[in-house]
Amino acid sequence: MHITITTWNINSVRFRIDLVSRFIKAERPDVLCLQETKCPDDKFPRKRFKRLGYEHRSNPLTQFTCLFLEDFGGLALVFDRLSPNARSIARNASLSYIAGMRRDDFVGVFGIDLSLRVLQRFTNDEKKIKAALEKGLSHSSSTYASATDQISDLQDQQAGLQSQVDTGTQGAGAGNDPSAAVGAAAAQQQFNAMTLNIAQGFERIEHNQQGNATIDGLLAIIDGMKSLPGRKAMIFFSEGITLPTNVMSHFRSVISNANRANVSIYAVDAAGLRAESSDAQAGKAMTRLGQARARTAASNSDPFGSMMQDLERNEDLMRSNPDSALGDLANETGGALISNTNDPGPKLRQVDEDLHSYYILTYTPKDSNYDGRFRQISLTVNRSGIDVQTRKGYYALNNSYGTPVLDYEAPALAVLSDSPRPNSFDSRAAAFSFPESGQPGLVPVVIEVPPNTVNFSVDDRKKTFIADFSFVVIIKDDSQRVVKKLSNQEVIRGPLDKLAKAKTGGMLFYREANLDPGQYSIAAVVYDNITHQSSTNTGTVTVPPADQAALRLSSIVVIRKAERPTAGQQALRTFQFADMLVYPNLGEPVSKAAGNQLTLFVTVYTAKGDATAPKLNLEIVRAGRSMGHLSYDLHAPDQTGRIQYASVISLDKFQPGDYELKLAVRAGAQIAARSERVRLAP
């Protein structure tokens, strides 16, 4: 990235302002960094630098000031998965725009397929930008053939076969014996249903993959651009974003983060002029779906699951028009949509005009309740004949979290800013350290919501239920800087007759972070998106030094229960002991009445190349007094240098109360130690 940066130990900026002014006029650096300004922030000569064309940024704690050239333009050219014709349209439009770029415009080139490709870092070198465009648009993207017509045909066939079965059944009631025909139609219907389920299932997987890849790529680019001052722009070439229900919340997050980063998105429908409009295509598919649904509903067999699938597919079809999603991206970030043209190049001149001629308006909201919800902004002007492009709103958050804030995270993050933090229902959370050889800073974070506290919303008319929770974890270092944000949205839904079974299971959140050595604080929130209630937990975790030549020990895990892992749980390697998956106790008291025993689990990591068997010592302490002690010779480490150890401790001799487990492992002259507090209940 070709930016001229000048640093100057100025030793009083006000005393040497004339000298600085002459230097700026002669050299015109893109960024001027001044140290030792000897000037309080409120006394800095902003107006003088403003007249010179520079914007001011400062750190009053260090008396360090940066001045950015105001005419600096940051632009990202982003290419989604494109067909050959769309790549040609995007190439010509991009080259047309680059031909008129200014010297102070810095352009980055990116491609989104199944992953994000950086084709060219931000630069004002026109040759490099053109080379990146030629290289990036010369390669074909992953192709996804639309299954809309195929699925519609299968749905028509399914409804027709159902009609045959119903007609045959009615004929049998009149004294005929059409059993052979009915049986053949029913068998064919079952096989057709299997084929339809396969096609729809693969389409859902494919659409989720496409949608998430595009959204994640856009979020990453926006997050990288937020540090640039002033207004930035993204020109996004796409033939439409696939937005199934599971991707919609992430899509809203793109708009929110673009607005917070001051990035306007100019969306280009690179498909150009279409032989048939996208509205017409979606309309035909929705009409066929509606006709098939009507025939199925009139039959003697209309399973609830079929209706739910048809409703979800109808929603997906409504969002399939490229102008819908691309238009939202553009309109709600202050950009513009360019569509229905094979030559979008001339219209892209608007991007250059917007980048270099705009107003910045700032206001302080009267509502000081930062609840994480979306607040709309409406800007009007008194003069007639004026078109206003502006961001449409923002999520009410008063903190920055280092990474993009997703739509479902915002209300939960707002809860962490409340004091006191509300706790409307029960939940437990804890973080553990497992200094693996390949990941010495591995920290698994677990949150559990017990079954009896999960709220299910019931729709008696549709005979359905739903539970919708957001899990968000903020990890801060010892200086209270946010170093990691972990999150997930968990939605449980189904027919009403399955509600009783759903209530027997709680919710479990599991995510992993990789942290540098040090002490960390954990703040976890579980947010009920239906009732807007929440539950919070805090904790700490210590990550040991990342020394492969040293003996290391995991956190002490008090086991709540153990079971054989299912296929989806095989990735939870840290909590697997032999052929069992152990579930950690997240701080709840250990009940003597429930079994009168305490089970703990640890993993020992020997020094690299050391195959000797260490010795383990465990001491149980209460109020500074030793209440029990055991020693154990561990077995030799496995090929990865790991030794897993689990122990069951009888609680016969221990009275209810608070205890500390002190565990130490010795291998030669090396010692690793951990401790864990536990409460015994009657």
N, C-alpha and C positions, 0 to 999 in steps of 0.2 A: 504494500500500500504506500504510494508515493505522497507522503505528507511532510512538509517542512516544519520541524519543531525546533524552536529556539529556547534555551534555558538561560536565565540571567540572574545572578546574585546581585540584586539591584541596590540593596542597602538604602532604603527609603525611596519609594516610588513617587511620592509627591515632590520630593526635592529634585528628582531627575526626570520628571515627566516630559520636559522639552526634549531631552536627549532620547528618551524612548520614542517619542513621536517622530523624530527625524529618522530613527532606525527603522520604524515600521513603514514609513513612506518609501524608504529606499529598498527594503528587503521583502516586505509583505509576507512574513511567515504565516503558515496556516494556523499554528499554535505557538503562543508565546507564554512560557512559564517563568514566573518571577518568584524568587525566594527572598527572604528577609525584607519584606515590603515595608516594615516598620510603620504599619498603617492598620488601624482597626477596620473591620469590614465595612462599617457604616460611613467611614471617611474616605473610602477608596474612590478615586476619580473616574467613576463609571462613565459620566457624560463625555469626558474627553476621549476615552477609548471608543465610546459609541460612535462619535463623529468620525473616528478613524476606521469604523466598520468592524469592530471587535466586540464579542460578547464575553462577559466576565463570569468566572467560576472561581471560588476560593475555599480554602480550609483555614478558618480563623485560628484553629488550635496550633497550626504549624507556621502561620504567616506565609502560606504557599498559595500562589494565585496562577490560574491559567486563563489565557485570553484566546478565544477561538475566532477565526475569521468568519464574520456573519454570513457571507455569501457562500459559505461551504455547503455543498449539496451532497447528501448521501442517498444513493439509489441502489436497490437490489433488483436485478432481473431474475425472475424465478420461472422455471419451466416445469410444469406438471407432466404427467404421462401424456404424450402427444402422438397422434397418428402421423403418417408421412405428410399428408396434406397440411395438417395443422402445424407441423414443424416448419414447413416452407413458409406459411403465413407468419409464424412467430419470428423466423429468421429475418425475413424482409422488413418486418416492422421494427425489430430491434436494431438492425443496421441503419435504418432510416433515423431512428432516435439518436443513436451514437454519433452519427455524422454531424449533428447539431449540438452536441454536448459542450459545456463550457469548461474552461481550464480548471476551475475549482470544483467540478463535479466528480465525485468518486463513486465508481460503479463496481458492484460485486455481482458475479454471475453464479447461479445455483440451479441444480437440477434435482427434481424429486421423482423418485421411482418407488422402489421398495425401501429405499434409504435416501438420505440427503447427500448429494454430491456437491462439493465446492469446486466449481469449474474455474473460477478466478477470484482471488481475494480482492478487496476493494482497492481500486487504483484509478488514476486519471489518465493512464496510458491507453490511448485509443487502440493501438495495435494489439496490445494484450487482450483487451476486451473483445475485439473482433475475432482474435484467434480462439478465445474461449467459446464464443458463440458458434463458430464453425465446428469446433471439436464437439461441443456438447450436443448440438442439434444434428450432427451427422450420425449419431447412434440411435437405433430404434429403442423405444421404451417397451416395458412389459405390456403385452396385449391382453385385454380382457374382453372376450366376446359376450355381448349382451344375451342373457337368457330369458328376457322378458317375453318374447314371442313363444319360445319353447314352453315356458311355464304356463302361459295363457292357453296354449293348445292342450296341455295336459289337464288343466282345470276344466276346459270344455269337455274333454273326453271323460273326465271323472263325473261331471254332472250328467252327461249323457248315459253313462253306464248305470248311474244311480236311478235314472228315470226308467231304464230297462228293468232293473230289479224291482222297483216299485210297481211298474205296470204288470210284471209277471206275478207278483204277489197278489195284486188285486184280481188278476184273472183266475188265480188258484181259488180265490174265495167264491167265484162264480161256478165252480164245479169242474173246471179244467185242471189239467196236470202239466203246467209249464215248468216243472221243477228242473228239468235238464237245462232249459234255456236260462232260467233264473240262476242256477248254479254256475253256469259258464260265465254269465255276466258278472256275478258276484266275485268269482275267482279273478276275472280280468280286471275288475274294479280294484281288488286288493293289490294286484301287481302294479296297476297304474298308479295307485296311491303311494306305493313304495318308490316308484320312479319319480313321482312329484315331490315327495319328501326329500329324496336325494338331491334333486335339482334345486329346490328351495333352500335346503341346508347349505349346499355348496355356494349358492348365490349370497347367502347371509355372511358366510365366512369370507368370501371374496370381497364383498362390499365393505365389511369391517376392516379388512386388511388395507384396501385402497384408501378408505376414508382416514384411518388412523395414520397411515404413512404420510398423506398430504398434510393433515393437521399438525402432526408432530414436526414436520419439516418447516412449515410456516412459523410455528411457535419458536423454533430454534433460531431462525433468521431474525425474527422480530426481537427476541431476547438479546441477540448479539448487537442489534442496531440501537438499542435503547441508550447506550452510553454516549452516542453522538449528539451534539447540541442541536437545537433548532428542529425544524420540520424535516422528516425523512419520508421517502416514498418507496413503494414496492410495486413493480409492474409484474403481475402474475398472469402468465399465459396458461390457460387450461381449457379443456373441453367440457368442464363440469366437475364438481366435487361430489363424490358419492357420500351421502349422509344418512346412513341407517340410524335407527333410534339410538343405538349404543354410542354413536359418534357425535350426536347433536350437542351434548354438553361441552365437549372439547371444541366444537366449532365456535360456540359462543365465547369460549376462552380466547380464541384467536382475535376476535373483535375487541374484547376487553383489554388484552395485553397490547394490541396495536395502538389503542387509544392512550394507554398509560405511557407507552414508549414514544408517542408522537409520530407514529408511522401511518401514513395514508396508503391504502391499497388501491391500485388501479387495476381492475380485473379485465382481462381480455379473453373473450370467447374465441379461442384460436380455431374453432371448427369453421368459422367464416359463415357464409350464406348456406343455410341448410335447405335441402330439397323439401323437407317436411319439418315444420316447427316442432320444438321440443314439447310445447304445450299440447300439440295435436297427438304426438306419439304417446305422451303420458295419458292423455284423455282416452285414446283408443284402448290402452291397456287397462285403465280403470273401468271403462265401460264393459269390457269382456269379463273383468273380475266381478263386477257387480251383477252381470247376467248369470255367471256361474254360481255366485253366492245365492241369488234368488232361487235358482233351480234346486240347489242343495238344501236351502231352508224349507222349500216346499216338499221335500222328500220325507220319508219316514225315518231317515237316519241323518241327523245333523249334529255331529259331535262338537262339543264346546271348543276343543282345541283347534278344530278347523276354522271356526269363526274367529278366534283370536289371531291365528296366522293370517287370515284374510284381512283383518283390520290393520295388523302391522304392515302387511304388504301394501295396502292402500296408502298408508302414511308415507312409506318409502317412495311410492310412485308419485305422490304429490310433491316430493322434494327432488324428483329426478330432473326437473327442468334446470339446465345450467344457469339460466338467468336468475333463478331464485337464490341459490347459494352465492354465486359470484356477485350478484347484485347486492345482497346483504353485506358481503365483505367490503364492497366499494362504498356503498351509501352510508354505512354505519361507522366508517373510519375517515370520512371526509374525502374519499377518493371519487372515482367514477367508473362506471361499467361501459366497456366498448364491445359491442356485439353486432351480429348481423351485417358483417362487412368482411370482404376478403383483403382489404387494405386498411388495417387499423393504424398504420404509421402516422398519417397526418393528424389523427386525433390524439396521438400520444404527445404532441407538442404541448398539450394542456399540462402534462406532468412537469415539464420544464418551467412553464409559467407559474404553476402553483408552488414549486419548490423555492422560487426566488422572489415571489411577491405574495406575502400573506401577513395577516395580523395575528399577534399573540395576545389573547385576552385572559386575564387571571381573575378569579374571584374566590372568596372564602365562603363555603356553604354555611347557612345559618343552622342547619341540622348538624349538631356535633355528635350525634349517635352513629358511630361507624359500625353498622351492623352487617357489612359485607354484601348488602343487596344492591341491585342495579338501580342507579338513579339517572333518570333521563335529563338531558340538557336541551333546551330549545333556544335558539338564537334568532332573533328577528331584527331587521333594520328598517328605519323609517323611510328610506328612499325606495321608490318603486322601480321595477325593472331590474332588480339585483338578484342573482342566484347566490345563495349562501351554502358553502360546503363546510361542514364542521362535524366534529365527533358528536355522536348522539347521546353519550352518557358515560358513566363510569361505575365501577364497583366501589362501594364506600369502605375503603380500608385505609388505616392510618400508619401502616408499616410497609416496608419493602422486604421481600423474602428471597431475593437473589435469583430466583427462577420464575418463569411465567406462572401466574396464579390462574388455575383452572376454574371454570364456572362453578363446579360443585364445591370447590375449596373455600370460596370467598366467605360465605356465612360462617363456616367453621373457624376460619382464621380470625374473623371479627370477635368470636367468643374468647379467643386467647388474649385479646386486648382488653377485655372487660375486667373490672376489679370491684367486688370479688367475682370470680368465675362461677357461673351457674352450674349446678349439678342436679339435674332433674330426674336422672335415673342412674342405675348402677352400671359401672364398667370398671375394668382393670387393665393396666398397661405396665409394661416393663421392657427394658433394653438389656441386652447381654453382649458380652465381649467373647469372641471366639477367634483368637489370633492365629488363623490358618497360615500355612507356609506360603501359599500364593496370595493370600489376602490377610495380612497381619492386622489390618484395621477393621475386620469384619464385625459388624454390630447388627444382629437380628433384633427387630422391634416387634413385639406382639401386643395386640389389644384384643380383649374379649368382652363381649356383651352377653350376659347370661340369658337363657331362654325366656325367663319370666319378665324381663324388662324390654323385650323387643316389641315395639308398637306396630300392629298391623291395621291398616285402614281397609275397611270393607265397603264394597259397592254392591248393595243388595239388588240394584236393578240389573247390573251386568253379571251378578253372582261371581265376583272376583275379589281378591284381596291383594294388597301390596304393602311392602315395607321398604323404605328408601333411606339409607344411612350414608353419611360421608365420614370417613376416617382421615384425620390429618395429624401428622406428627412434625413438630419443629424441634430440631436439634441445634443447640447453641454451644459454643466453646466457652472457656473460662472468662473471656472478655465480653460475653453476651452477644457475640456476633452469630447470626444465623448461618450455619454451615451446610444444613441439609433440610429439605422438606420432603416428606414421604406422604403419600395419600392414596386413597382408593374410594370409589363409590360402589356400594353394595346394594343391589335391588333384588328383592325376593317377591315374586308375584305368581299367581296361579288361580285355579278355580276354587270356589268357596268350599267344596267338599274336601279339599286338601289342606284347609287351614289348620285343623287340629294337629295334623302331622307336622306342619311348618312350625307350630308353636313349641314343639318339643326340642327344637334346635336353636342354638344361639347364633351369634355372629363372631367370626374370628378374622382378625387382620394380621397379616404377616408381611413384612418388608425388610430388606437388608440395606444397610448403609456401609460404606467403606470410609473410615475416618482416620485421620492422622493421630499419632500418640497424644494423649492428653486427657483432661477431665471434661466431661460434657453433661449438660442438663437436657432433660427430655420433657417436652410438654405435648400431651396427646389430647385430642378432642374427638368425641363421637357426636355427630350432629344428625338429628332426626329431621330430614328434609320435609316431612309431612306436618309434624306438630311444631317444628322450629324450636324444639327443646334440645338440650345438650348435656354431655357429661365430660368432665376433664380429669386428667391425671398428670402427675409430674414424677420425675425420677432422675437418677444420675447413672452414668456409666463411665468406667475408666478403661481407656485403651492403652495397653502396655507398649513400650518401645518396640519398634519393628526390627528386632535384631534376631536374624535367623541362627546366629551362633549361641543364642541364649535359651535357657529353659523357659517355657511359657505355659500359662495355665488359663483356662477359660473361666468365665463366671461360674459360680456355684448355682446349679439349677435344682430347685426343689421341685420334684415331680408331682403333678396333680393326678395324672392318669397316663396310661400307655395303651397303645393299640397297634395292630398291624397296619402299615400305611397302604392307602389306595394308590392307584396309578397317578392321580393328580398330586399326591403328596410326596412323590419320590424326590422332588427338588429340595425338600427340607432336610438337607444332609446334616446340618449342625445338631438337630434334635433327634437324630436316628441313633439308636443304640441296638447293636446286633440287628435283628429283623423287626424291631419294634420302633414305633414313633412315640416319643415322650412329649407330653404337653406340660409346659412349665406352670408352676404356681406363680401367679402374678401379684403376690402380696397378701392374699387372703389368709386368715388364720388356719393353721393345721389342726383339725379336730381329732382329739384322742378317741372320741366315741366312734368316729368313722372307720377306725382300723387300728388305732393305737400304735401307729408307726409312721416314721418319716423317711421318705426315699429321696436321695439326692443323686445328682449326675454331674460329672465334670469331664473335660477333655484335656489331656496333658500333651504338650507339644515339645518334643525333645530337641536339643540343639542339633543343627545340621550335621549329619555324619555320626552322631552318637547313638549307638544301638543298645546301650546299657539300660537295664530296668531300674527306674527310679523308685524311691520309697515315699509313701504317702502318710501324712499324719493329720488327724482330724481332732480338734478340741471343741467341746461344747461349753460355752461360757454364759453365765447369768450374773448380771450385776458385778462384773469383774472377777467372779469366782468360777474356777473350773469345775464343771459338773460331770464331765465325762471325757474320755480320750480313747482313740484307737489308732493303730498303725497297720500299714498294709504294704507288702512288697508287690508293686505293679508288675505286669508282664512286659515283655520287650515291645517296643513300638512297631507299628506296621510299616509298610514301604514308604508311606508319606510322613513318617515320624510322629504319628498320632497314637495316643493311648486313651481309650475311653474307660471310665470307671463309674460304676453305680453301686450304691450301698443302701441297705434297708436298716434303719435304726429303730429299735424298740423304744417306745415311750413310757414303758411301765414305771420307771423310776423318776420320770420328769413331771413336775407339777405344771399346771397351766401358767403362762406368763411369757415374757420376752426373753429370747435367747440370741446368742451370736455363734454362728458356725465359723470357726477359723481353720482353714485348710492350707497345708503347706506340702510342697513336693520337693524332694532333694534328689539331685543327680550329681554325685561327686561333690565338688565345691559349690555347685550352683543351686539356688533355692528360688522357687516361685511360690507366691502366696496370694490367697484371696479370702474374703470374708463375706458373710451374708447374714442378715438379721431375719429371724423367723419368730412368729408368735404362736404359741400353743393354746388351743381352746379346749375346754372340758370335753 
